[in-house]
């Protein structure tokens, strides 16, 4: 039963506000002592021409007279109507809803008929996949899952950084100092070394820069020798990225880098020129954005070469033409906020109908505070080093706490990576993440392992009982405060998903799962589940089964594994 909606139905008969508005006004009081549902009467004051506190009293009198059986009590606290539900009926309803939906609890068809592009990960060819790309990938993947769960038609795109002046430099360096076998073996590391060497040597020999530029121009005009090397660099880099994506359980519908748009760039420049939006400045072509309080958006270099914003404009136009998207999300660190604001403004000025759906989803940086991975030294921190370290540390914890656990390596991988993902998703995404191992891997703190552990605990209880219990239970045995607190969180879980989607904030789900894990642990510590009384036992097992299902579903939605033992 949908309690909020039922309450809104009743209130609609006493007031002149429409059902939808009433529904949105109904709150969950922060303190359960105040009630299970609350309705503030402020909005009614105008039309009813009375003080909200008086209205609350009057409505409560009517409510108690009509008293539906799911309401235990209604009380006025100042301008608030506070409703106390019949606890065991509520718990029964909450569990039944979970069992009925099974693994699709929380899924809906809210987004059916809407097209969403989620562009994420987007590392750069021949450069390290660093922790910033890790953040990008895990936030993007969570949003990808969340939108799919709500029925949206999602296309995920990995927008590789595979075009730009660095490739001319890399080809020059490879021609001079590279070895095929060496690069095949070392992959990105070898390419990065070549790139670094190029810059070192170019300091003394500026002619290298001319050579690199010449390669760039040749590539833009289709030179096969340059392009073949460039394709090889891409293949080598993708080999490394794909190993990481496999570990992170990430797949893209499209892997389509910046280079894909090269032949679409002249048309962009031409439209901009035809519309009179593009002007010359110091030999380059720009769109003046002074009227919008932003520096100009660079479209063409003085040598005619295209730039990062040009490629984003071309990509947005192309995607709109292909997909007619309702929304196109772009994940990047917050240091690119200006870049996105600029080129999105240009798309808007071009009058493209896709402009309204473009959304930049930005996030904060990692700050590594301890150990050898200190960002203070300014070096890049590679994602796979952090992942390997998380898994190694987790394995050590398992060896210490649960040495007989079967398949320790797999569990360590799932828990170590889960810890990193959860840590990244637990806060508002724009906040920088102060990274410390102690915080990430603390099994007692607000961490991924804590939630995974609560899930494993449920599995262990159900295993000991010999079965999961669902349909057959009497909620009268779940009338205690702890069970009610758990049921409340189970009941509210589905609403988190559209909220997370509307704000592009997976933390809303992560926090809810944390609260659920904590509430279940409180229940577990207060009540023995496998008691002799078969009826009580069945009811507590039913609660455990529902928690296990929702924790698993929620973790998976965030792309975190839910091992059955750890
Ligand atoms: N490759 C870029 C980077 O690593 C991110 C690309 C973001 N997407 C875009 N459409 N500009 O910083």
Boltz pocket constraint, residues with backbone or C-beta under 6 A from the ligand:
constraints:
  - pocket:
      binder: B
      contacts: [[A, 119], [A, 121], [A, 122], [A, 123], [A, 124], [A, 159], [A, 160], [A, 161], [A, 312], [A, 330], [A, 331], [A, 332]]
      max_distance: 6.0
